[in-house]
């Protein structure tokens, strides 16, 4: 029993160190690129959205609006909280999704789409809850039982849902 507990502690410590190393590599890469990169050209966005949505079995309009809201289609975007790339993946999420380079537009959008698909399944197709979880994390949505009362998250969900209903 003691050995098992020690192994679990060692495993958790190793995971933390790995996540920290990934974030440091990604932060270093982000600093080595231009701090404010241009958005991807529209034809490239169209292709990435179509491929990612098809692969994940999602509506391309949803993927497009999440990427627009998250990064304005800038593949080198880094948020103040450390989220990376087009779909603004946190380093630990990128690692969980086996993303080797979160600044690679295709890899990032594919992973972000898979994550959104998982969240939509988790919340039984409720787009607002899935978007709230994408932005604030599923633990906060689960705790609140709704989109969390976080102004940024409320606005994020509202912006995407309104854009989708206007199109």
Backbone torsions as a table, in degrees:
resi	resn	phi	psi	omega
1	UNK	NA	-46.1	-179.9
2	UNK	-62.3	-42.0	178.2
3	UNK	-60.0	-43.0	-179.7
4	UNK	-62.5	-43.1	178.4
5	UNK	-63.6	-42.6	177.9
6	UNK	-64.2	-39.0	178.0
7	UNK	-65.2	-40.3	178.6
8	UNK	-64.9	-43.4	178.2
9	UNK	-61.5	-43.5	179.4
10	UNK	-63.7	-39.2	178.9
11	UNK	-65.0	-44.8	178.2
12	UNK	-62.5	-44.2	178.6
13	UNK	-61.2	-42.2	178.9
14	UNK	-63.1	-41.7	178.9
15	UNK	-63.2	-41.5	178.4
16	UNK	-62.9	-45.1	179.7
17	UNK	-64.5	-39.2	178.1
18	UNK	-64.1	-45.7	178.9
19	UNK	-61.5	-42.8	178.7
20	UNK	-61.7	-42.4	179.7
21	UNK	-65.7	-41.3	177.9
22	UNK	-61.8	-46.7	-179.5
23	UNK	-61.4	-42.1	-179.9
24	UNK	-64.0	-40.7	176.7
25	UNK	-63.5	-42.4	-178.4
26	UNK	-69.2	-39.4	178.3
27	UNK	-64.7	-40.0	178.1
28	UNK	-63.5	-43.5	178.2
29	UNK	-62.6	-43.6	-179.7
30	UNK	-61.3	-38.6	-179.4
31	UNK	-71.6	-25.0	-178.7
32	UNK	-82.6	-12.0	176.8
33	UNK	-97.4	171.2	177.9
34	UNK	-62.4	135.1	-176.5
35	UNK	-64.0	-29.1	-179.5
36	UNK	-127.2	87.5	-178.4
37	UNK	-79.8	160.6	179.1
38	UNK	-77.5	153.8	172.6
39	UNK	-63.4	154.7	175.7
40	UNK	-64.9	151.3	175.1
41	UNK	-63.6	146.5	-176.6
42	UNK	-53.2	-43.0	178.5
43	UNK	-60.9	-35.8	178.3
44	UNK	-69.9	-41.0	176.3
45	UNK	-58.9	-47.2	179.7
46	UNK	-55.4	-46.9	-178.2
47	UNK	-64.9	-46.2	-179.9
48	UNK	-63.1	-42.9	179.7
49	UNK	-62.3	-48.2	-178.4
50	UNK	-61.3	-47.5	-179.6
51	UNK	-63.0	-45.8	-176.8
52	UNK	-67.4	-44.2	-179.5
53	UNK	-64.3	-44.1	179.6
54	UNK	-62.0	-45.8	-179.5
55	UNK	-60.7	-40.4	-178.0
56	UNK	-88.6	-9.6	-178.2
57	UNK	72.5	40.1	-178.1
58	UNK	-121.5	163.1	175.7
59	UNK	-69.6	124.0	179.7
60	UNK	-57.1	-31.1	179.7
61	UNK	-61.7	-37.1	-180.0
62	UNK	-66.8	-46.9	-179.8
63	UNK	-61.0	-44.8	179.7
64	UNK	-58.7	-45.3	-177.1
65	UNK	-71.2	-34.7	176.0
66	UNK	-64.4	-47.1	179.7
67	UNK	-63.7	-38.5	178.3
68	UNK	-63.5	-46.5	-178.3
69	UNK	-67.6	-40.3	-176.1
70	UNK	-70.8	-45.4	-170.0
71	UNK	-136.9	-1.8	-172.7
72	UNK	55.7	33.1	177.6
73	UNK	66.0	26.3	176.9
74	UNK	-95.9	112.1	-174.5
75	UNK	-69.2	-17.7	-179.4
76	UNK	-102.7	13.1	-178.0
77	UNK	-60.2	137.7	174.6
78	UNK	-133.5	122.7	-178.8
79	UNK	-81.8	167.5	177.4
80	UNK	-64.0	-19.8	179.1
81	UNK	-96.5	1.5	175.9
82	UNK	97.0	5.4	177.5
83	UNK	-70.9	145.9	-166.9
84	UNK	-125.9	140.0	168.8
85	UNK	79.3	-169.3	-175.0
86	UNK	-54.7	-47.2	-176.3
87	UNK	-99.3	9.9	174.6
88	UNK	51.3	62.9	178.2
89	UNK	-83.4	132.8	172.1
90	UNK	-68.9	148.3	-178.3
91	UNK	-53.0	-42.0	-179.8
92	UNK	-66.9	-36.4	177.4
93	UNK	-67.5	-43.6	177.8
94	UNK	-58.6	-42.1	179.3
95	UNK	-64.8	-44.5	178.6
96	UNK	-59.5	-33.1	-178.0
97	UNK	-92.1	10.6	178.7
98	UNK	58.0	40.2	176.9
99	UNK	-87.6	118.4	-179.1
100	UNK	-84.3	-30.8	178.5
101	UNK	-138.7	99.6	-177.1
102	UNK	-67.5	-9.2	178.1
103	UNK	-94.1	-1.9	173.3
104	UNK	-79.5	116.0	-173.7
105	UNK	-54.9	-44.5	-177.6
106	UNK	-66.7	-47.4	-178.3
107	UNK	-62.7	-42.5	-178.6
108	UNK	-66.1	-46.3	-177.4
109	UNK	-68.8	-36.3	176.4
110	UNK	-61.9	-45.7	-178.7
111	UNK	-67.2	-43.9	178.3
112	UNK	-61.2	-37.4	178.1
113	UNK	-67.3	-41.6	177.1
114	UNK	-62.3	-42.2	179.2
115	UNK	-62.1	-45.6	179.7
116	UNK	-62.4	-38.1	177.5
117	UNK	-61.4	-44.9	178.4
118	UNK	-60.5	-42.8	-179.7
119	UNK	-67.7	-38.8	177.2
120	UNK	-63.6	-39.0	177.0
121	UNK	-67.1	-42.2	-179.5
122	UNK	-60.3	-38.8	-178.0
123	UNK	-102.8	26.8	172.0
124	UNK	49.6	44.5	175.4
125	UNK	82.4	2.0	179.4
126	UNK	-76.3	103.1	-174.7
127	UNK	-61.9	-41.7	-178.7
128	UNK	-61.3	-43.7	178.7
129	UNK	-66.5	-41.3	179.7
130	UNK	-63.6	-42.6	177.8
131	UNK	-65.9	-40.5	176.9
132	UNK	-60.5	-40.2	178.6
133	UNK	-70.9	-35.7	177.7
134	UNK	-62.3	-38.7	-176.5
135	UNK	-84.0	-46.7	-172.2
136	UNK	-105.8	-13.3	-178.0
137	UNK	102.1	142.8	-177.8
138	UNK	-63.2	-30.9	179.8
139	UNK	-60.8	-39.7	179.9
140	UNK	-69.0	-39.0	177.7
141	UNK	-66.5	-44.2	179.3
142	UNK	-60.8	-43.4	-179.3
143	UNK	-64.3	-42.9	-178.1
144	UNK	-78.8	-26.2	-176.0
145	UNK	74.5	6.8	-179.5
146	UNK	-159.5	-173.9	173.9
147	UNK	-63.9	125.8	-175.8
148	UNK	-59.2	148.9	-179.9
149	UNK	-81.0	64.3	176.8
150	UNK	-117.1	118.5	-175.1
151	UNK	-50.5	-44.5	-179.8
152	UNK	-60.3	-44.0	-178.2
153	UNK	-69.0	-42.9	177.5
154	UNK	-57.9	-45.4	-179.8
155	UNK	-67.3	-40.3	178.5
156	UNK	-57.4	-51.6	-179.5
157	UNK	-63.1	-46.4	-178.7
158	UNK	-59.1	-46.4	-178.9
159	UNK	-58.8	-46.2	-177.1
160	UNK	-69.7	-47.5	-178.6
161	UNK	-62.5	-42.0	178.5
162	UNK	-63.7	-42.4	179.7
163	UNK	-62.7	-40.3	-179.7
164	UNK	-67.9	-35.1	-179.1
165	UNK	-77.8	-21.9	178.0
166	UNK	-78.1	-28.1	-177.3
167	UNK	-81.5	NA	NA
